[in-house]
Amino acid sequence: MGDETLSEEGAESGDISAEAGLKMSMMRQISPVTGYQPLSVAGQNIDAAYMEENLGERHGAIVFFHDQGEAFESNGVITPLRHSLAEHGWSTLTLSFNLPFQPNVMLSASLEEKEESSADGMSDSEEQDEGYSDAQATEETSGDDKGVKTDLPPVPNLERVEAALAMLQAKGIDQVIFLGHGKGAELAIELLESQTFPVAGLILVGLPEIDVDDDFKGLEIPVLEVYGELGLLGVDKAVNQRRAIMKRVAKTNYDVRRILGANHVFYGLEPMLLMTVRSWLKATFVQQGYQ
């Protein structure tokens, strides 16, 4: 069980590059989502994107759980990781989840400025590429009402994950890691016990407070927690609480990494987030061959 605080090399020369990195990371994609491959679940299409590993040495697949208020393809955590990990032997799958947005007043200082400046603009979910707005929301009716769209009940998140895992199994992938961000991390923990397909590991990014006794203490698979120094209020306290419980139950395959200067969405520090996640995956599942 480890706890490391990470900072970016060359921080003394980071004033200009940090500002440039922030502007670049806030730019939204205008081209089609790379690897867009919707999943058919209960007769509805769920937005998803799959990328095959391009290292030539498949280690497994990462399934991404986006944060509340974010899209299945969103800069900051999901998009940079899913693209970069494919270059290191990990196939990646990101899909849309039903996480109704609730305003979060516990913002980090760096995010408060961003929220104020974008108050009159579109939300993350509204900024998705046209044609990738979660196709499961509507369908065309037949008969006299043909062409009229009707609302459909949202597909349960459990069914979405089951469809994703079935797709990965069909591709011959037998080792799957869940990676969740914020509320998506909480959802990943919640759905772990419901899977018939065994999940090999869990990566939690910026996980808020949860019921540690019921949902966390009993985890037997390797777990990595990553959070930013400037993340949402209360996350650091929640991580310390979970770390203490893991020590108490003598869980040795639980690790914590804190990234200096990073906020909840890691704008400008995506390379540090990637290095943290990739090195843990390599040490846990490639070098040690954990099964």
Secondary structure, 3 states (H helix, E strand, C coil): CEEEEECCCCHHHHHHHHHHHHHHHCCCCCCCCCCECCEEECCEEECEEEECCCCCCCCEEEEEECCCCCCCCCCCCHHHHHHHHHHHCEEEEEECCCCCCCCCCCCCHHHHHHHHHCCCCCCCHHHCCCCCCCHHHEEEECHHHECCEEECCCCCHHHHHHHHHHHHHHCCCCCEEEEEECHHHHHHHHHHCCCCCCCCEEEEECCCCCCHHHHCCCCCCCEEEEEEEECCCCHHHHHHHHHHHHHHCCCCCEEEEEEEEEECCCCCCHHHHHHHHHHHHHHHHHHCCCC
